[in-house]
Amino acid sequence: MLIMQQSHVASTVRCTYIMAANAVPKLWRIGGVFVTTMAPFYIYRRAYCSSTVTNKTPSLVLYQYQTCPFCCKTRAFLNYYGLQYQIVEVNPLSRKEIKFSKYKKVPLLKAGDVQVNDSSLITSVLRSSMILGKPVSRVLNMYPEIEFYDATNKTQVKERANKYFLMYGERSTPPLNELREEREWREWVDTHLVHTFSPNIYRTLRESWQAFQYISEAGNFNPFERAAARYFGTIMMYFIGKRIKKKYRLKEDVRQSLYDECNKWTAAIGKNRRYMGGDKPNLADLSVYGALTALEGLDTFDDMMKNTSIKKWYGSMKQCVDGHEGATDKQ
Ligand SMILES: N[C@@H](CCC(=O)N[C@@H](CS)C(=O)NCC(=O)O)C(=O)O
């Protein structure tokens, strides 16, 4: 497995920067200066992740930012099931690698000619495809797109309303309460857990500075550009982090909000289960684990490990995912 470790933290920051900036449009415009400064230095990278291949697996190409939490969660799924895939690291500014796509976010997955957008949809479609033994193109039709008006953000939105559901067809399903629990916690990752990330990563000027050290070190900067990224990015993200904290009503101490979410998760697993899926991880385990890997290497991650009950579960998950333990469990 080829891991693009050198860009790990830089991409986390880059992604949370983009997420944050989208959440705060006015500051995004200010951020344009930063974006322009950074633009030439994001490098297009390809890597091949290889593990078990099945005859049924189409050629999978994952378009991603290396440590965007949504991309991390998709990779955790692919790695756990030992699927072979190619990574295309997207330039977050030009996004030229995904010019072919109307959907402008990552992750997006190409399975042969079929494009699947959104981390949760990718997970559901691929898992359903394994369960049913049907090609991705056919399974994707089971997730119809609906369009609606989002009154909060005042935009027209296209969604696959059943994106957290798995398709079993004629096959026997696990107990319904287990399926419901798995769905609800997968949704919780997208609607609660990830919202605690940016305010924590940019919590203090020191942490924000630390994060932007990684960005500038990962890129090929001349001294002026490196300084511009460090100083401008550090300050801007510090303030954007505060806005996000307010938007999602996080606690005064944002670490506490992250700890609370982690402890909620371990409490939901309880004392009698190793994983939410029982003896083996289910899609909720993979989703929580994958999203949290985006924080690795940052102070936030170390604090989370020290101050919550998540460490043991996280360590077991790492073994399962890195060991592709789901590769024998594709049905
Ligand atoms: N619901 C999507 C969210 C994906 C998302 O927001 N991705 C961010 C990166 S962290 C992105 O691509 N933003 C680019 C942009 O909005 O311009 C998923 O789960 O995949």
The ligand as an SDF file (V2000), in Angstrom:
LIG
                    3D

 20 19  0  0  0  0  0  0  0  0999 V2000
  -21.2020   15.2460    1.5670 N   0  0  0  0  0  0  0  0  0  0  0  0
  -19.9310   15.2000    0.8800 C   0  0  0  0  0  0  0  0  0  0  0  0
  -19.0620   16.3580    1.3590 C   0  0  0  0  0  0  0  0  0  0  0  0
  -17.8000   16.4620    0.5360 C   0  0  0  0  0  0  0  0  0  0  0  0
  -17.0850   17.7800    0.7810 C   0  0  0  0  0  0  0  0  0  0  0  0
  -17.6340   18.7330    1.3460 O   0  0  0  0  0  0  0  0  0  0  0  0
  -15.8630   17.8200    0.3180 N   0  0  0  0  0  0  0  0  0  0  0  0
  -15.0780   19.0430    0.4090 C   0  0  0  0  0  0  0  0  0  0  0  0
  -13.6800   18.7080    0.8280 C   0  0  0  0  0  0  0  0  0  0  0  0
  -13.5930   18.3760    2.5260 S   0  0  0  0  0  0  0  0  0  0  0  0
  -14.9390   19.6590   -0.9580 C   0  0  0  0  0  0  0  0  0  0  0  0
  -14.6960   18.9790   -1.9140 O   0  0  0  0  0  0  0  0  0  0  0  0
  -15.0800   20.9440   -1.0590 N   0  0  0  0  0  0  0  0  0  0  0  0
  -14.7450   21.5850   -2.2910 C   0  0  0  0  0  0  0  0  0  0  0  0
  -15.6130   22.6940   -2.5430 C   0  0  0  0  0  0  0  0  0  0  0  0
  -16.7060   22.7280   -1.9710 O   0  0  0  0  0  0  0  0  0  0  0  0
  -15.2210   23.5090   -3.3190 O   0  0  0  0  0  0  0  0  0  0  0  0
  -19.2880   13.8530    1.1070 C   0  0  0  0  0  0  0  0  0  0  0  0
  -19.5990   13.1970    2.1050 O   0  0  0  0  0  0  0  0  0  0  0  0
  -18.4900   13.4270    0.2720 O   0  0  0  0  0  0  0  0  0  0  0  0
  1  2  1  0
  2  3  1  0
  2 18  1  0
  3  4  1  0
  4  5  1  0
  5  6  2  0
  5  7  1  0
  7  8  1  0
  8  9  1  0
  8 11  1  0
  9 10  1  0
 11 12  2  0
 11 13  1  0
 13 14  1  0
 14 15  1  0
 15 16  2  0
 15 17  1  0
 18 19  2  0
 18 20  1  0
M  END
$$$$
